[in-house]
Amino acid sequence: MKKGLINFKKCSKDRLTVEYIETKQELLETDWSIFKENNTKLYERFKLEDIEQMVGDIYDDVENTYIVYKSLMKTTLNKICSTKGSVQNANTSGMSKPVTPFVKLPKIAIPIFSGKYGEWTTFHDLFTSLVHKNDSLDNVQKMHYLKSHLSGEAEQLIRHTPITSANYSECWAQLDKRYNNKKYLTNCILKRLFGQKRINVESASSLKELLDTTCDCLHALRNLNINVNTWDIIIIHIVTLKLDSETRKQWELNVCASDSNNDLPTFEQFKLFIENRFRALEFLEPKVSMAQQVNKNYNYNNSHGAKVMLATNSSSMRCEYCSEPHKLCFCKKFTKQPVEGRREFVMKNRICFNCLGSNHTVYDCKKVTTCRVCRKRHHSLLHFNPQSEQTTSVKPTIENVNSSTSSPPIVSCLSTGRVSKPRQVLLATALIKVESKNGEYHPIRALLDQGSQACFITEAAVQFLSLKKTPIQGVISGLGENSSTIARSMVHLNIRSRVNFDFVFTVKAYVLNKITSYLPERSVNTNLNWLSVTNLCLADPGFHTSNKIDILLGADVYSHILTEGIIKNPACNLIAQNTTLGWVISGVVDNEDKERSKVINVLHAQVDKEDDILKRFWELEEQTSTKQILTPEEKACEEFYSLTTRRDESGRYIVRLPFREENTLCMSGNSRDIAEKRFKSLEKRLGNNKELKEKYVEVIQEYLSLGHMRPIAKDDMKKDKAFYLPHQAVVRDDKTTTKVRVVFNASQKNSTGVSLNDNLMVGPKLQADLRHTILRWRLYPIALVADIIKMYRQVRIAEGDAMFQRILWRDCSEKEIVDYELTTVTFGTASAPYQAVRTLHQVAFDEGDNYPLAKDKVLNCFYMDDLMTGCYEVDQGLEIYTQITELLGKGGFKLQKWNSNNQELIKEIKEMENEKDQGQLYINRTNKDIIYMDNIDKVKEISHEEVKEVEIKIDSTIKILGLTWNRSQDTFQYLVNLPPLTTAPATKRSIISNIARLFDPLGWIAPSIVLAKVFIQKLWLTGVSWDEELNVELVKEWIDYREQLSLLTDVRIPRWIGTTLNQKLELHGFSDASKTAYSAVIYLRTIDLEGKIHVTLIVAKTRVAPVKQISIPRLELCGAVLLSQLLIETANILSIPKDQIKAWTDSTVVLAWINDHPSRWKTFVANRTSEILTNMKASQWFHVSTKDNPADCASRGIW
């Protein structure tokens, strides 16, 4: 039936006859009867619970397919019959009536009803006339129509109601009962009637909208059988209050001039007056052209007339200087005046000195912007500099707009230049074909800009192509990082070459109202009779004609379209460059108009690296402990893994690449040419560094010897869907061994502008929380650590997917380049972390029942490939070693670099390792003591005398402050790696980059880290740009803090928290707040066998106080909320019952709030006390004096 439904939908109209459809209906009924008969037999033979396990929801799915198929055939049959009936009627009535030609009227569209009361009446009337009372439709078809025309709340009301004949009447009645509520409908109409905006400036459109809305509301009320005939005077009174002063004046004069002054005016008279009024205004108002609706912001930087052109939307404002429709700060005539003249004009006309607004003074100005030159409270155009006033005019200030944290920030630059000679520069342009929503390609003029790291498109072009926009929030900043406009959306463009129809690529473009002015600035005469240019196929035949630009293609596209071929005109500075879009012309041409200046427009966009580092810093500081909810894509990825993963004969797992779609864009296009260019560039780099080349060749040879990559047969090299990954050497000087790594770039785009990673699902985050892993590790008196050898490369990729992981390699430039396929999960692909960790868990699921002790360790004690666990006795540790080694061995994983704080345990493990494999090198070399653990580079060994340390890292970022475990002392300590101070000026970028590298996952040095957080807030409040030099006070404060960081090396935190089996544990938490921050800290209280009490620091958190002034008691309450969250999270990790939790605060106000019902307090207090009482009981909160509160130092900060 499903196949029949699909074929029926694809069937051509010519084939759809009455006989054909009736035959299909007979076959459908036969299939349905057979299915029901088999279903009945199934229930007779098996038990009900067995049937549910076997068939699941198959019956419901088939029934739904049957209903949809039958309904579709009925609808099609009715259409055919009605069409034939119309033709027959026309033929038979030809004798008595004149024959009228058949006119196909447009389809009547029923609006979608979203559940808003104001939409119900229109939807009800149309649906009733077209569907509900249509006797040719059965109830099942009506139900389909009803469900397809609902959304939002209305759709949810009947979402789970099955599509049956009986249910239609019930659903329609349910909707009618809910939304055909006269009281609510009346209320909505009156709100709309009385809520109309007042007209400030008389205009035809505003009057027309006011009258239309009023009439529409009155008609709606009449449809509800409400008598509004006596409401005339009330309606007139309400509407006249919305009129502008001039129109209201004319109305009153009109009423007074009438013959019957004593009679009240009717609404019909008022309506006639408004209609005559807006008709007259339409005749009098000038027609504004599109060119006049765009106001160009000219910024004159010098006497030669260089300018930056930024597009802004015009409004109804009038310039006080020239009366043109633009703001004063954008006025060309005003900016041409000397500063003294501008200042005199502003003072004389009582204009605001700060924002140049005309309706207030500088004392009442609410703008926070200041002069860009001296930072004082006046406009930059009014800044007076006697030394440079004669030659330079100051740029107008443009307010900074911060980008949203949910989207990548766009930092954009606009380059400007000046011209002293009469010449003009032609920029490279091309006519390209862009795909619209309906699949058609339209020619659009594009600017090719090698200086831009992003692509842009105008709003007009997006509307013309009907493209779907993705909301974002990003700042496009001008020269000197001053923000000029905001990109609020982004689109995906499918672009095709006009000259090479097979060349298609996809780009992401930010949407702007305008990209640049017409290019060239005006049409130029240029002679193309040089070196046969006239015979070339130009990318833009009208390159010399002034025309608009709707798309800007950045450097990422520029590198893909360039091909061999360049021609230079010896007579002038024009060049022709060959591209896949055609030959592009650029360069300098003579300018006959000596008074004109050229316009140089360069957009530059990028994502700041420091923002990524800072993001990781804040992510680590954020409260976690929320249950992960999978997105639809993550669920799909999980299902795909479960369905496609298999094991080979040795037990090793074989996975598939999780593509989002079957036929993805990365499967088309050319990626080998790009990979070959990148490889030849790599060869040059390796050729200049002999040592680097030797290390690189060693790594590749290891891949070959282990079977992790294989050469491709010549027959397989021609596969169209194959994808080639560029690779390069990454040298990490902070690493003690394996400094050279081979990195595969799966984000490199192919000729269609799509990369492998663009088409892969990332999968859900399975990586354990590092804080939780460390907390569990601290429970055991005996620590045990190890890591997995080449974890990613122990998972194989299915043969059919290996072609998407091809690389190029040769160890000598004189040899031929060979194509290889990577046969394992490859680090660099988007899905690799998920596939590696998911396979590790799968081993535990598949084989864990035979190794119960190891199963728990695999699922809870791994951080990526690093094992951090422990035990209470040596025998237990040996059992963990045996079980986990055998369990992971079942899946092809092998552990190495075993280490422990217990000498007896590590000695036993070393002996067992040596017995298993005498030929391999393990951690049993006693002269190698310090081990550095990293989730990418595994365990590193450094020669030392007696101390053994393990460095704990979360990523490959070089840390200024890192956490390590001292094996001999069994304590945690901090390593400080301060880079030397340079003579370069201290900027916000450099300082925040350093702060983001402070690594304190559990908050053990929170009193020091909180000072860095407060300092970041200070930097933001100063308003300085990223690369602006900081003032002396801030620099001194940073240097003082930086120097004190070295003292943290003396801090020691015991790894073991003193816990033993069957021991009573108590958690005690403390919270505090100051004007700058609030904090929470948790300690564990234990009692040993000798009756001694041990108290150990577990975890701490700090938050910076908001910029907005908040009272100390409220900040104390925020600290209490943070503490309650942290206590519950920690108790769950350490398996401590909730009744063994105690919370302490030095705020009696907070205790009073907690010990009363939240409904008594205002919203701020009520919301937070509710959350506290949800986590804990009020009886678990106690008072502690300020001097005894250990959280005090974390809220205030200490050096």
Buried (B, 14 or more C-beta within 10 A) or exposed (E): BEEBBEEBEEEEEEEBEEEBBEEBBEEBEEBBEEBBEEBEEBEEEBEEEEBEEEBEEEBEEBBEBBBBBBBBBBBBBBEBEEEEEEEEEBEEEEEEEEEEEEEEEEEEEBEBBEBEBBBBBBBBEBBEEBBBEBEEBBBBBBBBBBBEBBEEEBBEBBEEBEBEEEBBEEBBEBBBEBBBBEEBBBEBBEEBBEEBEEBEEBBBEBBBBBBEBBBEBBEBBEEBEBEBEEBBEEBBEBBBEBBBEEBBEBBEEBBEEEEEEEEEBEBEBBBEBBEEBBEEBEEEEEEEEEEEEBBBBBBBBEEEBBBBBBBBEBEEBBBBBEEBBBBBBBBBEBBEBEBEEBBEBBEEEEBBBBBBBBEBEBEEBEBEBBBBBEEEBBBBBBBBEEEBBEEBBBBBBBEBBEBBEEBBBBBBBBEBBBBEEEBBBBBBBBBBBBBEEEEEBEEBBBBBBEEBBBBBBBBEBBEBBEBEBEEBBBBBBBBEBBBBBBBBBBBBBBBBBBBBEEBBBBBBBBBBEBBBBBBBBEEBEBEBEBEEBEEBEBBBEEBBEEBBBBBBBBBBBBEBBBEEEEBBBEEBBBBBBBBBBBBBBBBBBEBEEEEBBBBBBBBBBBEBEBBEBBEBBEEBBEEEBEEEEEEEBBEBBBEBBEEBBEBEEEEBBBBBBBBEEEEBBBBBBBBBEBBBEBBEEBBEEBEEEEEBBEBBBEBBEBBEEEEBBEEBEEEBEEEEEBBBBBBBBEEBEEBBEBBBBBEBBBBBBBBBBBBBBBBBBBBBEBBBBBBBBBBBBBBBBBBBBBBBBBBBBBBBBBEEBBBBBBBBBEEEEEEEBEBBBBBBBBBBBBBBBBBBBBBBBBBBEBBBEEBEBBBBBBBBBBBBBBBBBBBBBBEBBBBBBBBBBEBBBBBBBBBBBBBBBBEEBBEBBBEBBEEEEEEEEBBBEEEBBBBBBBBBBBBBBEEEEEEBBBBBBBEBBBBBBBBBBBBEBBBBBBBBEEEEEEEEEBBBBBBBBBBBBBBBBBBBBBBBBBBBBBBBBBBEEEEBBBEBBBEEEBBEBBEEBBEEBEEBEEEEBBBBBBBEEEEEBBBBBBBBBBEBBBBBBBBBBBBEEEEEEBBBBBBBBBBBBEEEEBEBBBBBBBBBBBBBBBBBBBBEBBEBEBEBBBBBBBBEBBBEBBEEEBEEBEEEBBEBBBBBBEBBEBEBBEEBEEEEBBBBBBBBBEE
